[in-house]
Amino acid sequence: MVMGDLQKIVEKFAKHTEAQTEAIMGGDAKAGNKHAKESLAAFNQLRAHGDVGRDALATLFTHPSMDVRTAAAALLLRYRTAEAKAVLEEAAKGKGLIPFEAQEALKRWEEGTWSLDPE
């Protein structure tokens, strides 16, 4: 698989992550769940390519949207620990849904119960 194909999957992940947040903020849980399934499917496609796919997802650590950055970081805590923690710690400083999710991901990591991308 060429990098361009991986990039398309990364863009799909970002698009559905943003759409999920918009749906949740708009009170549309059904649409939010649909987008959550799509972003998870994109992550699983990337994971199928091993660390090359994880590296592609890590490009989202600098995405302009906080929800996309934190979603990618939460999924890549095991693989890119220092970078992912930095993204999550920055997001966790705020108030609202995304900072709360970042705090929860960090808490699970510290507790040793995090398991979004096992080896």
C-alpha positions as a LaTeX table, in Angstrom:
\begin{tabular}{lrrr}
\hline
Residue & $x$ (\AA) & $y$ (\AA) & $z$ (\AA) \\
\hline
Met1 & 0.00 & 0.00 & 0.00 \\
Val2 & 1.34 & 3.40 & $-0.91$ \\
Met3 & 1.54 & 6.36 & 1.46 \\
Gly4 & $-1.23$ & 8.16 & $-0.47$ \\
Asp5 & $-3.67$ & 5.38 & 0.39 \\
Leu6 & $-2.72$ & 5.58 & 4.06 \\
Gln7 & $-3.14$ & 9.35 & 3.93 \\
Lys8 & $-6.70$ & 8.89 & 2.61 \\
Ile9 & $-7.49$ & 6.64 & 5.57 \\
Val10 & $-5.97$ & 9.22 & 7.96 \\
Glu11 & $-8.16$ & 11.92 & 6.37 \\
Lys12 & $-11.20$ & 9.65 & 6.79 \\
Phe13 & $-10.34$ & 9.21 & 10.47 \\
Ala14 & $-10.03$ & 12.99 & 10.95 \\
Lys15 & $-13.24$ & 13.76 & 9.04 \\
His16 & $-15.33$ & 11.28 & 11.02 \\
Thr17 & $-13.78$ & 12.30 & 14.34 \\
Glu18 & $-14.77$ & 15.92 & 13.71 \\
Ala19 & $-18.24$ & 14.89 & 12.50 \\
Gln20 & $-18.71$ & 12.74 & 15.62 \\
Thr21 & $-17.89$ & 15.70 & 17.88 \\
Glu22 & $-20.27$ & 17.97 & 15.94 \\
Ala23 & $-23.05$ & 15.38 & 16.19 \\
Ile24 & $-22.55$ & 14.92 & 19.93 \\
Met25 & $-22.46$ & 18.68 & 20.53 \\
Gly26 & $-25.63$ & 18.94 & 18.46 \\
Gly27 & $-27.35$ & 16.26 & 20.54 \\
Asp28 & $-27.49$ & 13.68 & 17.73 \\
Ala29 & $-26.21$ & 10.51 & 19.38 \\
Lys30 & $-27.21$ & 8.29 & 16.46 \\
Ala31 & $-25.11$ & 10.30 & 13.99 \\
Gly32 & $-22.31$ & 10.49 & 16.57 \\
Asn33 & $-22.25$ & 6.71 & 16.87 \\
Lys34 & $-22.22$ & 6.32 & 13.08 \\
His35 & $-19.18$ & 8.60 & 12.80 \\
Ala36 & $-17.49$ & 6.87 & 15.76 \\
Lys37 & $-17.80$ & 3.53 & 13.92 \\
Glu38 & $-16.29$ & 5.08 & 10.79 \\
Ser39 & $-13.31$ & 6.61 & 12.60 \\
Leu40 & $-12.70$ & 3.34 & 14.47 \\
Ala41 & $-12.86$ & 1.45 & 11.16 \\
Ala42 & $-10.25$ & 3.85 & 9.75 \\
Phe43 & $-8.03$ & 3.28 & 12.79 \\
Asn44 & $-8.36$ & $-0.49$ & 12.37 \\
Gln45 & $-7.40$ & $-0.17$ & 8.69 \\
Leu46 & $-4.31$ & 1.80 & 9.69 \\
Arg47 & $-3.45$ & $-0.70$ & 12.44 \\
Ala48 & $-3.59$ & $-3.48$ & 9.87 \\
His49 & $-0.48$ & $-1.87$ & 8.34 \\
Gly50 & 1.37 & $-2.05$ & 11.63 \\
Asp51 & 3.66 & 0.76 & 12.67 \\
Val52 & 3.58 & 2.35 & 9.21 \\
Gly53 & $-0.17$ & 2.88 & 9.71 \\
Arg54 & 0.40 & 4.16 & 13.26 \\
Asp55 & 3.00 & 6.61 & 11.98 \\
Ala56 & 0.50 & 7.85 & 9.40 \\
Leu57 & $-2.10$ & 8.43 & 12.15 \\
Ala58 & 0.51 & 10.26 & 14.26 \\
Thr59 & 0.62 & 13.00 & 11.61 \\
Leu60 & $-2.68$ & 14.14 & 13.18 \\
Phe61 & $-0.88$ & 15.18 & 16.39 \\
Thr62 & $-0.59$ & 18.63 & 14.78 \\
His63 & $-4.10$ & 18.74 & 13.26 \\
Pro64 & $-5.84$ & 22.13 & 13.73 \\
Ser65 & $-8.80$ & 20.46 & 15.44 \\
Met66 & $-8.29$ & 19.54 & 19.12 \\
Asp67 & $-10.71$ & 16.60 & 18.93 \\
Val68 & $-8.76$ & 15.06 & 16.05 \\
Arg69 & $-5.41$ & 15.58 & 17.82 \\
Thr70 & $-6.66$ & 14.06 & 21.06 \\
Ala71 & $-8.39$ & 11.12 & 19.37 \\
Ala72 & $-5.20$ & 10.20 & 17.51 \\
Ala73 & $-3.10$ & 10.69 & 20.65 \\
Ala74 & $-5.41$ & 8.54 & 22.79 \\
Leu75 & $-5.13$ & 5.70 & 20.26 \\
Leu76 & $-1.35$ & 5.99 & 19.95 \\
Leu77 & $-0.38$ & 6.21 & 23.65 \\
Arg78 & 1.44 & 2.87 & 23.62 \\
Tyr79 & 3.22 & 3.41 & 20.32 \\
Arg80 & 4.21 & 7.10 & 20.58 \\
Thr81 & 3.96 & 7.57 & 24.36 \\
Ala82 & 5.87 & 10.83 & 24.91 \\
Glu83 & 4.32 & 12.67 & 21.95 \\
Ala84 & 0.81 & 11.36 & 22.62 \\
Lys85 & 0.98 & 12.27 & 26.31 \\
Ala86 & 2.12 & 15.80 & 25.40 \\
Val87 & $-0.88$ & 16.23 & 23.07 \\
Leu88 & $-3.29$ & 14.88 & 25.69 \\
Glu89 & $-1.81$ & 16.92 & 28.54 \\
Glu90 & $-2.18$ & 20.11 & 26.47 \\
Ala91 & $-5.81$ & 19.26 & 25.62 \\
Ala92 & $-6.60$ & 18.26 & 29.22 \\
Lys93 & $-5.96$ & 21.83 & 30.42 \\
Gly94 & $-9.24$ & 23.07 & 28.94 \\
Lys95 & $-12.87$ & 22.62 & 29.91 \\
Gly96 & $-15.52$ & 20.63 & 28.10 \\
Leu97 & $-15.91$ & 17.28 & 26.37 \\
Ile98 & $-12.56$ & 17.01 & 24.56 \\
Pro99 & $-10.43$ & 18.03 & 27.58 \\
Phe100 & $-12.43$ & 15.55 & 29.69 \\
Glu101 & $-11.73$ & 12.76 & 27.16 \\
Ala102 & $-8.03$ & 13.67 & 27.18 \\
Gln103 & $-7.99$ & 13.54 & 31.00 \\
Glu104 & $-9.70$ & 10.14 & 30.96 \\
Ala105 & $-7.22$ & 8.71 & 28.44 \\
Leu106 & $-4.30$ & 9.91 & 30.57 \\
Lys107 & $-5.92$ & 8.49 & 33.71 \\
Arg108 & $-6.39$ & 5.05 & 32.10 \\
Trp109 & $-2.78$ & 5.16 & 30.88 \\
Glu110 & $-1.45$ & 5.98 & 34.37 \\
Glu111 & $-3.65$ & 3.27 & 35.93 \\
Gly112 & $-2.35$ & 0.72 & 33.45 \\
Thr113 & $-5.87$ & $-0.05$ & 32.18 \\
Trp114 & $-5.48$ & 1.64 & 28.77 \\
Ser115 & $-5.98$ & $-0.90$ & 25.98 \\
Leu116 & $-6.97$ & 0.91 & 22.77 \\
Asp117 & $-4.08$ & $-0.44$ & 20.71 \\
Pro118 & $-2.56$ & $-3.51$ & 22.37 \\
Glu119 & 0.69 & $-4.91$ & 20.99 \\
\hline
\end{tabular}
